[in-house]
C-alpha cells in the first residue's frame, strides 16, 4: 500500500485541503519526523541506522537469509589494505 493509498483511505478528499501529499500524511499521522539526539546528526550515522533498518525489513519481508560475514580482505576493497598500497620511499 502506498502513502497515497493510506492517506486516501483516511481522508479521500485530501487534495482539496492540502497542498501536498506529505502535508496531508503528516497532519493525519500517517508519517512523522524522527527526533534524534545531536550526536546522531551526522548523515553517515543517521543513514547507517536507516540502511540497517531497511535491510532488516527486506529480509523479514522476503525471508532472505543473512549473508556470511565479510572477511577483512573483502572489506578492504579490491586492492587490499591501505598498508599494501603504499609506495616505497625513495632513497636519498
C-alpha positions, 0 to 999 in steps of 0.5 A: 500500500502506498502513502497515497493509498493510506492517506486516501483511505483516511481522508479521500478528499485530501487534495482539496485541503492540502497542498501536498501529499506529505502535508496531508500524511503528516497532519493525519499521522500517517508519517512523522519526523524522527527526533534524534539526539545531536550526536546522531546528526551526522548523515553517515550515522543517521543513514547507517541506522536507516540502511540497517533498518531497511535491510532488516525489513527486506529480509523479514519481508522476503525471508532472505537469509543473512549473508556470511560475514565479510572477511577483512580482505573483502572489506578492504576493497579490491586492492587490499589494505591501505598498508599494501598500497603504499609506495616505497620511499625513495632513497636519498 
